[in-house]
Amino acid sequence: MTVLVHISDPHFGTEQPPVVIALKALIDRLAPTAVLLGGDVTQRARTAQFEAARDFIGSLGRPVLCVPGNHDIPLYNVFARIFNPYGGYRRALGQDLEPVFETDEVLAIGVNTTHPKRHKDGEISSRQIARVADRLRRASPRQLRIVMAHHPVQAREASDRANLLHGRRVALPTWIDAGMDLMLGGHIHLPYVAALAKDPEGRNAWAVQAGTALSHRVRGDVPNSVNVIVRDPVSTRCLIERWDFDATSQAFDRVETSELILSRDTVG
């Protein structure tokens, strides 16, 4: 089995120490192939917050694919926002804002949907859409094909429609046609799995949203939450498990499992 842990919006600077300890314990227990971190790594893109995030990532002892979120660009330091918006992120977390993680069983493509000229909203360019599509088309049937960004591409709640990624109407059909299975997102602190529109040939693809992994900035009564992706590489079956932090047990517990059937001409 291939196991991946999908976390988003830890917002270091607002993290809760018991939740940090619990998430480390969960990752140690599951021993995933990789951790996929979908942005808003910090609360205000400050040096100490990036250092805390770097230390946390280093403590996991396994590959971490990370992309920026809108909170990872300075808000109040206008000079840095204009002239070096990703300076703090790059110093702490690496130069590549759109990394790729690949094994024989997994292809995970990171996409930077932030823009210094936007306060919250995300956008994607035609060049990014083409780059991701080209990489997806070169994937093998055996690989689980994942695209991860910070901003959501589908809303479950009407109030979240304003948060949807600009450019998604072009990106999604292009990527689904190219073979994307899962579109991972965060930003709105609300975990769910939703079917995306099929392409003309009927390929399946899903949006997988993560809650806030560590922050006290939870949404309503939704606790800190992460996703676990489980897939048998010789099967078309993929599981998305939602794990929520339980304040009583001081641990993450599995609360929901969604079974997805991947579109494949051949497997193995």
N, C-alpha and C positions, 0 to 999 in steps of 0.2 A: 504493500500500500504506500502511496505517496501522501504525505501529510504536510499541509502548509497552514501557518497561522496568519490571519489577516487582521491587522490592528490599524486604527486610525485615530487621529485627533487626541493624542495623549496630552497636548498642551502643557509641556513642562514649564513649570512656574506656577501651575495650579494642580500638580499631581498630588495624589494622596498616598503616603507611604505604605499603608497596609495593602492598598490595591497594587502598588508596584511590586511588593513582595509576593502577592498572590499570582500576579501575571508571570513573574519569573518562575515561580513554582510550576505553573501550568505548562510553560514552554519547556522546562526541564523534564517534566513528566511525559509530554507528548513527543519530544525530540523531533521536531518537524524538519523537513528538508530545508526549509527557509522560512523566514518571517517577512511578510509583506506589509510595509508601513506607509499608509496612505496620506501623509501630510498633516499639517497643523501640528508639527512636532513640538513647537514652542507656543507660548501664549503671546509674547510680544517681541520675538526675534532678538532677545537680549543675549549677551555673551554667556552669562551664567546659565541661562536656560538651555542654550545649545550645548554647553559643557555637560549639563545633567543628562541631556538626551544622548550625547555621545557615550557617556559612561554607562548608561542603561543599555544601549545597543551593544557596546563592547562586552557587557556582562552576560549576554545571552549565549555566547559561544557558538553561534551558527550564522550562516549567511543572512543578511538583512537587505532587502530591496526597498529603497526609500525614495519618495518624491516629495517636493515641497507642497505646502498649503499656503493659503493667503496670509495666515498668521506668522508665517516664517519669513515674511518681508517686513522690514521696519515700518511702523505706522507713524511714530512721532518724530523719528530722525529723518527729516525730509531730505537732507543731503544724501544720506545713505540710500534712501528709497529711490532717488533719481539716478545716482551715479554708481551705486554698488549694491543693488537690492538683494542679491544672493550671497554677499560676501560672508556674512556670519554663518549661513547654512553651509557654504562650501568649505570654510575653514574647519568646521566641526564634523561634517557628515560626508564630505567628498565633493569633488569637482563636478561629477556627472549629475545633472538634474533629471535625466531621462535614462536611467540605467536599465539593463536587461539582465534577467537571471534565466539560465537555461541548463537543463539536464536532459537525459534521454526521455524523461517522462513529463517535463514541465517546460513551458515557455512563458515567462512573465515579463511583460513589456511595461516599463514605467513611462508615464506621460506627464509633463509639467503643464498643468492647466491654469497656473497663476499668471498674473501680469501686473507689473508695478503700477500701471496706470489705473488699475481697477482696485477698489477697496476690498470687495468681497467676491464679486462674481468671477467665474472662470471662463476661459475661452480657449479654443483650439484652432490652429491655423491649417490651411490646406496642405502645407508642407508636412506638418506633423501627421495629418491624416494619411497622407501618401506613404510616409516612412513606416508607420505602424502597419498599414495594409500590406506593404511589401514584405515586412518581416513575418507577418502572419501567414502569408502565402507560402513561405519557405519552411513552415513548420511541418513536422512529420505527423501522420495520423495517430501515432502513439502519444504525442504530447498533448497535455492539457494546455489550452491556449488562453492566456489571461492578459487582459489590459488593465492596468491600475492607474487611476488618477485620483485627485482629491475631490473634485466636484461631482455631484450626482448627475446622472443622465435620465433618470426617471423618478417621478415624485409619487409617493403613496398618499401623502397629505396635500390638500390643495394649497396650504400655506407655504409649501416648499417649492412650488412651481417657479417662483422668482429666483430660486437658487440653482436652477438647472444650467448645465454647461452650455455656453454659447458655441454654436457649431456642431452640436450633437446630431442635428437632423441630417447632416452630410456624413458625419463620422460613423454613426451607428450602422446604417445599411452598408457602408463601405467595408467596415470591419467585420460585420457578420458575414457578408459575402466572401471575405478573405479567410474566414475560418475561426473567428473569435468565439470562444465558449462562454467566458465570464468577463464582465465589466465591473471591476471593483471600485467603490467610491466611499466617501466619508462626508465631512463638512457639516452635515445637518444633525449629527449625533443621534441618528435613528436607524437601528439595524432592521433590515428586511431583505428578502429575496423576491424579485419580480421578473416575470418573463418580458423579454424585449421583443419587438416586432420581428417576425421571421422575414428572411429574404425571399425573393420570388421562387426559389427552389425549396423553401420550407425548412431552412436550417434553424435550429434552436440556439438561443443565446439568452443569458440572464444577467440582470443587474444585481450585484451583491453589495449591500450597504453595511458599513460597520458603525457602531456607536462610538462614544468616546471611551478609549481604553482605560485612562488613568485619572482624568480630570474630575474635579468636583463640579464642573460645569455640565452636569448631566441634563438631559431634556425631560422635563416633567417627571414622571415616575419610572422612566427607563433607566436602569442602573448602568454602571460601567459594563461594557460589553465588547467581546471580540468574536471573530469567526474562525472556525477551523474547517479547512477544506480537505476532504479525504477522497482519494480516487485510486481505484485499481487500474493500473495502466493497460491491462489487457481487456478491460471492460468499457462499455459506454456509460456506466453508472458513476455518478459523482455525488457526494454528500456535502452539504453545507450545514455545519453545526453552529448554532449560536450558543455561546457561553457567557453567562452573566455573573457579575460579582455578587456574592451573597454576604451581607454584612454580618449575619449571625455566625456563619461558618468561617468567615474571613478567607474565602476561596472562590474561584470561578467554578460554576456548575453548568453543565450542559442542560439547556432548557428547551431546545427546539432543534429538529433536524429536517432539512429539506432534501429530498432525493431528486436529482436531475438526471435526465437521459441526454447524453451528448450526441450530436449529429456526426456520424462517421460513416464513410463508405467502407473502410476496413479498419481494424484495430490490430494491435500486436506488431 
